[in-house]
Amino acid sequence: MDVGLRALHLLEGQRLAQRLFAQVIATEVIKPGRSEEEVDNRIALIAREVFGVRAGRVGRRFVPAGSNTVVGGPWPERVIGAQDLVVLDFESLLAPYETGFARTVALGDALVRPRLVHDLAVVAAGARDAFRADDAITGRELYAEVRSLAARADRSLGAWHCGRLTGTAPAPHAEATRPEAFIGPDNDRPLRRTLEEGWQAHWILQIHLVDDQRGHAAVHTELLDLV
């Protein structure tokens, strides 16, 4: 696969994920009283229609809700509450496309939860603006900007990094990673660069924003440099 085809492949994965998300919302799959597993299974059925034979789950669930949004999986089974935040994380479905996509949905009318989703969108947009504004920006510099944006919203980050190279597995622990493959505090290399394998580096933005006082979190994941 050449450079141009690889970029198109990544964009196709994101397009399919956006379509899946839209169908999940339109068909009201996420409802209070349903378990995370039930919602997970309903999404898997829709995904097979959207992705066809390329849909794969590789043992991961898609849907943490409420307090399960704060920590990484595996999550204890939970019934979705009327005022929950619900994360839709399509990472495992997108494995064949080497990309990721996640969004957060706020249920109910409690203003504090939609406010966190709003703050998440502001931080994600700010991260993208910072990336676009500096052709030489490093992983360390973009991570610092994301932390600053989160702090201005009185939020904290729920992970040690805020993004990764496409084709790199998500990593919960810094000691298990190559720093240059993540948008994190130890990556002092420019994000725009050619990799040793000869590919242009393409990045996935992954922001996990936590409301420490109320014990819930919101997640935003998407391609950073191709959209």
C-alpha positions in Angstrom: 0.0 0.0 0.0 1.5 3.4 -1.0 1.4 6.5 1.1 -1.7 8.0 -0.6 -3.7 4.7 -0.3 -2.8 4.3 3.3 -4.2 7.8 4.1 -7.4 7.0 2.2 -7.6 3.7 4.2 -7.4 5.6 7.5 -10.0 8.1 6.3 -12.3 5.4 5.2 -12.2 3.8 8.7 -13.1 7.1 10.3 -15.9 7.7 7.8 -17.4 4.3 8.7 -17.0 5.0 12.4 -18.9 8.3 12.0 -21.6 6.6 10.1 -21.9 3.9 12.8 -22.1 6.5 15.6 -24.8 8.4 13.7 -26.9 5.2 13.3 -26.5 4.3 17.0 -27.7 7.7 18.0 -30.6 7.8 15.4 -31.9 4.4 16.5 -31.7 5.3 20.2 -29.6 2.3 21.1 -28.4 3.9 24.3 -31.2 4.0 26.9 -31.4 4.0 30.7 -32.1 0.6 32.1 -30.2 -1.3 29.4 -27.0 -3.0 30.5 -23.6 -2.0 28.9 -23.5 -5.6 27.5 -26.9 -5.2 25.9 -26.0 -1.9 24.2 -22.7 -3.5 23.2 -24.5 -6.3 21.4 -26.9 -4.0 19.7 -24.0 -1.9 18.4 -22.2 -5.0 17.1 -25.3 -5.9 15.0 -25.4 -2.4 13.5 -21.6 -2.5 13.0 -21.9 -5.6 10.9 -24.3 -3.8 8.6 -22.0 -0.7 8.4 -18.6 -2.5 8.2 -19.7 -5.8 6.7 -17.3 -8.7 7.1 -14.5 -6.3 8.3 -16.2 -5.7 11.6 -14.3 -7.4 14.4 -14.5 -7.1 18.2 -11.2 -8.8 19.3 -12.6 -9.3 22.8 -13.2 -5.7 23.7 -16.4 -4.0 24.6 -17.5 -0.7 23.2 -19.6 0.8 25.9 -18.5 2.0 29.4 -21.0 4.2 31.3 -21.2 6.1 34.5 -18.3 5.4 36.9 -16.9 2.9 34.3 -15.9 5.8 32.1 -13.2 6.9 34.5 -11.0 3.7 34.3 -9.8 1.5 31.5 -11.4 -1.9 30.9 -12.2 -4.6 31.7 -15.1 -2.9 33.4 -17.6 -4.4 35.9 -21.0 -4.9 34.3 -23.2 -1.9 34.8 -26.8 -0.9 34.0 -26.9 2.5 32.3 -28.5 5.2 34.5 -30.8 8.0 33.6 -28.1 10.6 34.2 -25.1 8.7 33.0 -22.3 9.7 30.6 -21.9 6.9 28.1 -18.7 6.4 26.0 -18.9 4.7 22.6 -15.4 3.5 21.8 -15.0 1.8 18.4 -11.3 1.0 18.8 -11.7 -2.8 18.3 -14.0 -2.4 15.3 -11.5 -0.2 13.6 -8.5 -2.5 14.2 -8.3 -3.5 10.5 -8.1 0.2 9.6 -5.4 1.0 12.2 -7.3 3.9 13.6 -9.7 4.8 16.4 -12.9 6.7 17.1 -14.8 7.4 20.4 -17.5 9.8 21.4 -19.3 10.5 24.7 -23.1 10.8 25.1 -24.7 12.6 28.0 -28.1 11.2 29.2 -30.7 13.1 31.2 -31.0 16.7 32.1 -28.3 17.1 34.8 -26.3 20.0 33.4 -22.9 18.9 34.9 -22.6 16.0 32.5 -23.4 17.9 29.2 -21.0 20.5 30.5 -18.2 17.9 30.6 -18.9 16.8 27.1 -18.8 20.4 26.0 -15.5 21.0 27.7 -14.2 17.9 26.0 -15.1 19.3 22.6 -13.4 22.6 23.4 -10.2 20.7 24.5 -10.2 18.5 21.4 -10.7 21.6 19.1 -7.9 23.4 20.9 -5.6 20.5 20.4 -6.3 20.4 16.7 -5.8 24.1 16.4 -2.4 23.8 18.2 -1.4 21.0 15.8 -2.4 23.0 12.7 -0.7 26.2 13.9 2.8 24.7 14.3 4.3 22.5 11.6 7.2 21.5 14.0 5.1 20.8 17.1 6.4 17.8 19.2 4.5 15.2 21.1 5.6 16.8 24.3 4.4 20.3 23.3 1.0 19.2 22.1 0.5 17.1 25.3 1.4 20.2 27.4 -1.1 22.2 25.4 -3.9 19.6 26.0 -3.1 19.6 29.7 -3.3 23.3 29.8 -6.6 23.4 28.0 -8.0 20.8 30.4 -6.8 22.8 33.4 -8.5 25.9 32.1 -11.7 24.0 32.1 -11.0 22.8 35.6 -10.6 19.2 34.4 -7.8 16.6 34.5 -6.6 14.1 32.0 -7.4 10.5 32.6 -4.4 9.1 30.7 -0.7 9.7 30.6 -0.9 10.6 26.9 -3.4 12.2 24.6 -2.8 10.4 21.3 -0.8 7.8 19.4 0.5 6.8 16.1 -1.9 4.9 13.9 -1.1 1.2 14.0 0.2 1.4 17.6 -1.8 -0.4 20.2 -3.3 1.8 23.0 -1.0 1.7 26.1 -2.3 2.2 29.6 1.2 2.4 31.2 4.1 4.6 30.1 6.7 2.1 31.0 5.3 -0.3 28.3 5.6 2.2 25.4 7.9 3.8 22.9 7.6 7.5 23.8 8.0 8.6 20.2 4.8 6.6 19.3 2.6 8.7 21.7 1.5 12.3 22.2 2.9 12.4 25.6 5.4 14.1 28.0 8.4 12.1 26.9 8.1 12.5 23.1 10.3 15.3 22.0 10.2 14.5 18.3 8.1 16.4 15.8 4.7 14.8 15.1 5.0 15.6 11.4 7.8 13.3 10.3 8.6 10.2 8.2 8.9 7.0 10.2 11.7 4.5 10.0 9.4 2.2 8.0 9.1 4.9 5.4 5.5 5.9 6.1 4.4 9.4 6.8 3.4 9.6 10.5 -0.3 9.8 11.1 -1.8 10.4 14.5 -4.9 9.6 16.5 -6.0 12.2 19.0 -7.2 10.5 22.3 -8.5 12.8 25.0 -9.9 11.3 28.3 -11.3 14.2 30.3 -12.2 13.5 34.0 -14.5 15.3 36.4 -12.7 14.2 39.6 -15.4 15.6 41.9 -18.3 13.7 40.4 -16.5 10.5 39.4 -17.2 10.4 35.7 -15.3 11.1 32.5 -15.7 11.8 28.8 -13.6 10.5 25.8 -12.9 11.9 22.4 -10.9 9.9 19.8 -10.3 10.6 16.1 -7.7 11.1 13.4 -5.7 14.2 14.1 -3.7 15.0 11.0 -5.9 13.8 8.1 -9.1 15.7 8.9 
